[in-house]
Amino acid sequence: MQIGLKRTLLLLAIVVLAAAIPSSAARQSSYRLIEDAYANGELNYEQKMLYEMMSIREPQALPADFQSDAIEVAKCATEIILEIRQNWDQFTPEGQAQFREIMARPSATNTYNSPGGEFKIHYNITGSDAVPTADTSPANGIPDYVEWLAAYADSSYRTEVTNLGHRKPPSDGVAGGDARYDIYTEEMGYYGYTQPEGAGPEAWNDAISYISVHRNFIGFPNNDDPDGDQKGAAKVTVAHEYYHAVQFAYDVGENSWFMEASSTWMEDVVFDPVNDNYNYMTEFFSVPDYALNSNTGLHMYAAFIWPTFLQENFGVAIMPQIWDELRTTTSYVGTGNILTNNYGQNINQQVARFTMWNFITGSRSDGLHYVEASHYLQVPLVRTHTTYPTSGQTPITGKFPDAYGSNYVRFNIPAGAATFTVDFNGDNSVPWIVNLLAWKMTPTNTYVENQMSLNVTGDGSFTLPNAGNYDALIMVITNVSQSINDRSYTYGASYTTAPNYAVNVIATAADSVYSNTGTSLLFQIENTGLLDETYNVSATNSLGWAQTFSPSSVTVAAGDKADVTVNLTAPAGVMPATVNSVSVTADATSVVGVSDTDSGDVLVLVMHGDADNSGAINVSDAVYVIQYIFASGPAPTPVDEAGDANCSMPVNISDAVALISYIFGGGPYPPCNPF
């Protein structure tokens, strides 16, 4: 029931996307007509796949009911070809024969070798597959359009193979005329496709292939390319399809969702300004509850956000590392192996971080997450809560999180809240990760990231302190199962209010000191009440050492902090390892009984080289050591180690030499002194 509802929601998203696409793309393409007929039981599976292959290669041969001049602008036809290949044994001998005939290489009368030498472009200048024949830049007998494709292919090769270090697609020998990689141009209702032809030379599941792209890219969706939509569509198509060819060098049978997600990601790596992939975003951001590897609709293309997250967190080199792993395993396992072995990270935790990043987009962006976050869409909220307490809340029907899917719940924090607590109880059949974003919206978006601690049954609680400092708390709920969909949970929330007058004293750190020297300790007085307040400050130490502190009175605005410094002197002769506990107390002046105390420890250490315990290292220490060694003078004080200037023990003439060298000759400071 849940999956059916989700499909309905996605169909609505597809309608919205189609409405945003101009010209013929707003009508039903041949692919959509065929899919609808199959869904209605008018075609069997073999007929569906045969007609879809015809829509790529022989659209004019389709039955009239399936012919359309609308471009399937939101789909790479490679997926159709791979589906045929992967389900080959399901087809009848007659069907297989038809597929072989339709899937033969395109014919072309002209070729052009790319300047980089890696590609051969096959094209026609007449007939239904003719490319634009304009030849002005330069006027050299080669259509400008063909030269564009060659240049885009060379750029794709440099980025994907030379710079990133991916494997080069296996050679097809002389199948296209020579060993160069073949790119054909055709009239088709798609951006393009990459067709595997046969097994490659390696022991794993690699394959030789060729690419075919649209003959002119006229009428495709808008993009951001400063050179224009036509060139932008051509650029990203070449980069996308060539990355499929690269993928086939590793595993031609890899999960189609990861092939399409990473090929769509590669468009942005090779040709960043184009942003054609923005046309797919609604089918990811509008359904965050869908499985990351969902192949419903265009979700797999929109899932380019996942490799984008990996790139921006671990560097672009992670993708060739993952594909190298995929020669022997599948996308989730391979990605998990690379994250663990190369980066010391857990895939489930990274998916949960990914879902958290996906909230911080559009007008919610803080400039610290996705580079292009402000241009991305925003995930929808499951609910927004404004009144508390609330309990027993469950996901909205049709939005239960699938495997590696997520839900987002917003809690608006009431004025005067001191703490805000969220409880969560997840379905025990899957693992969960619940992240919390404490969100302050003005003057700019800022977030504090937290993770709820869950027990083995998926239950947990999180309390946000100083809740009044934030506008909202966002709960990001992620089902981190890799295969189990539509899981439920319950949650609740409550808050406590702050009193008018309250205080929190904070010892910022422990400290250490040498005998007969002084140190300073920093404390903070935090006003955790709702009103501004003045506090009287006092300080003590457990051993009664000489001390001063300032200030003795502080006025602190509600929610702010003030510093108090305690200056402390260790007496001469105090033994190393002695610990003195220093305490600061703040008492509110407006009301009796509002008080708090915190303590910090001071540890006494040995100052090596200060043999006479003067609190400093100077020439008198060298004299002191010499008298101790040669004239039966007193031992170093407070312990023998004080005379050990070179940290070698026992104390001997080398320590006197080390002291003289330090004092008069710029020699080293005693190396075992911590400061």
Secondary structure, DSSP 8 states (H G I E B T S, - for coil): -HHHHHHHHHHHHHHHHHHHS-GGGGS--HHHHHHHHHHTTSS-HHHHHHHHHHHHH-GGGS-GGG------TT--THHHHHHHHHTGGGS-HHHHHHHHHHTS----SEEEE-TTSSEEEEEBSSSTTB------TT-SSS-HHHHHHHHHHHHHHIIIIIIT--------TTTTSSSSEEEEEE--SSSEEEEEEEE-SSSSS-EEEEEEEESS-TT------TT-HHHHHHHHHHHHHHHHHHHHTT-TTS-HHHHHHHHHHHHHHHSTTT-GGGGGTHHHHT-TTS-TT--STTHHHHTTHHHHHHHHHH-TTHHHHHHHHTTSS-HHHHHHHHHHHHH---HHHHHHHHHHHTTS-GGG--SSS-TTGGGS-----SEEE-SS-EEEE---TT----TT-EEEEEEE--TTEEEEEEEEEE-TTS-EEEEEEEEE-SSS-EEEEEE-EE-TTSEEEEEEETGGG-SEEEEEEEE--SS-----EEEEEEEEE--SS-EEEEE---EEEETT-EEEEEEEEEE-SSS-EEEEEEEEETT--EEEEE-SEEEE-TT-EEEEEEEEE--TT--TT-EEEEEEEEEESSSTT-EEEEEEEEEEE--TT-TT-SSS-SHHHHHHHHHHHHS-----SSSGGGG-TTS-SS--HHHHHHHHHHHHH-----TT---
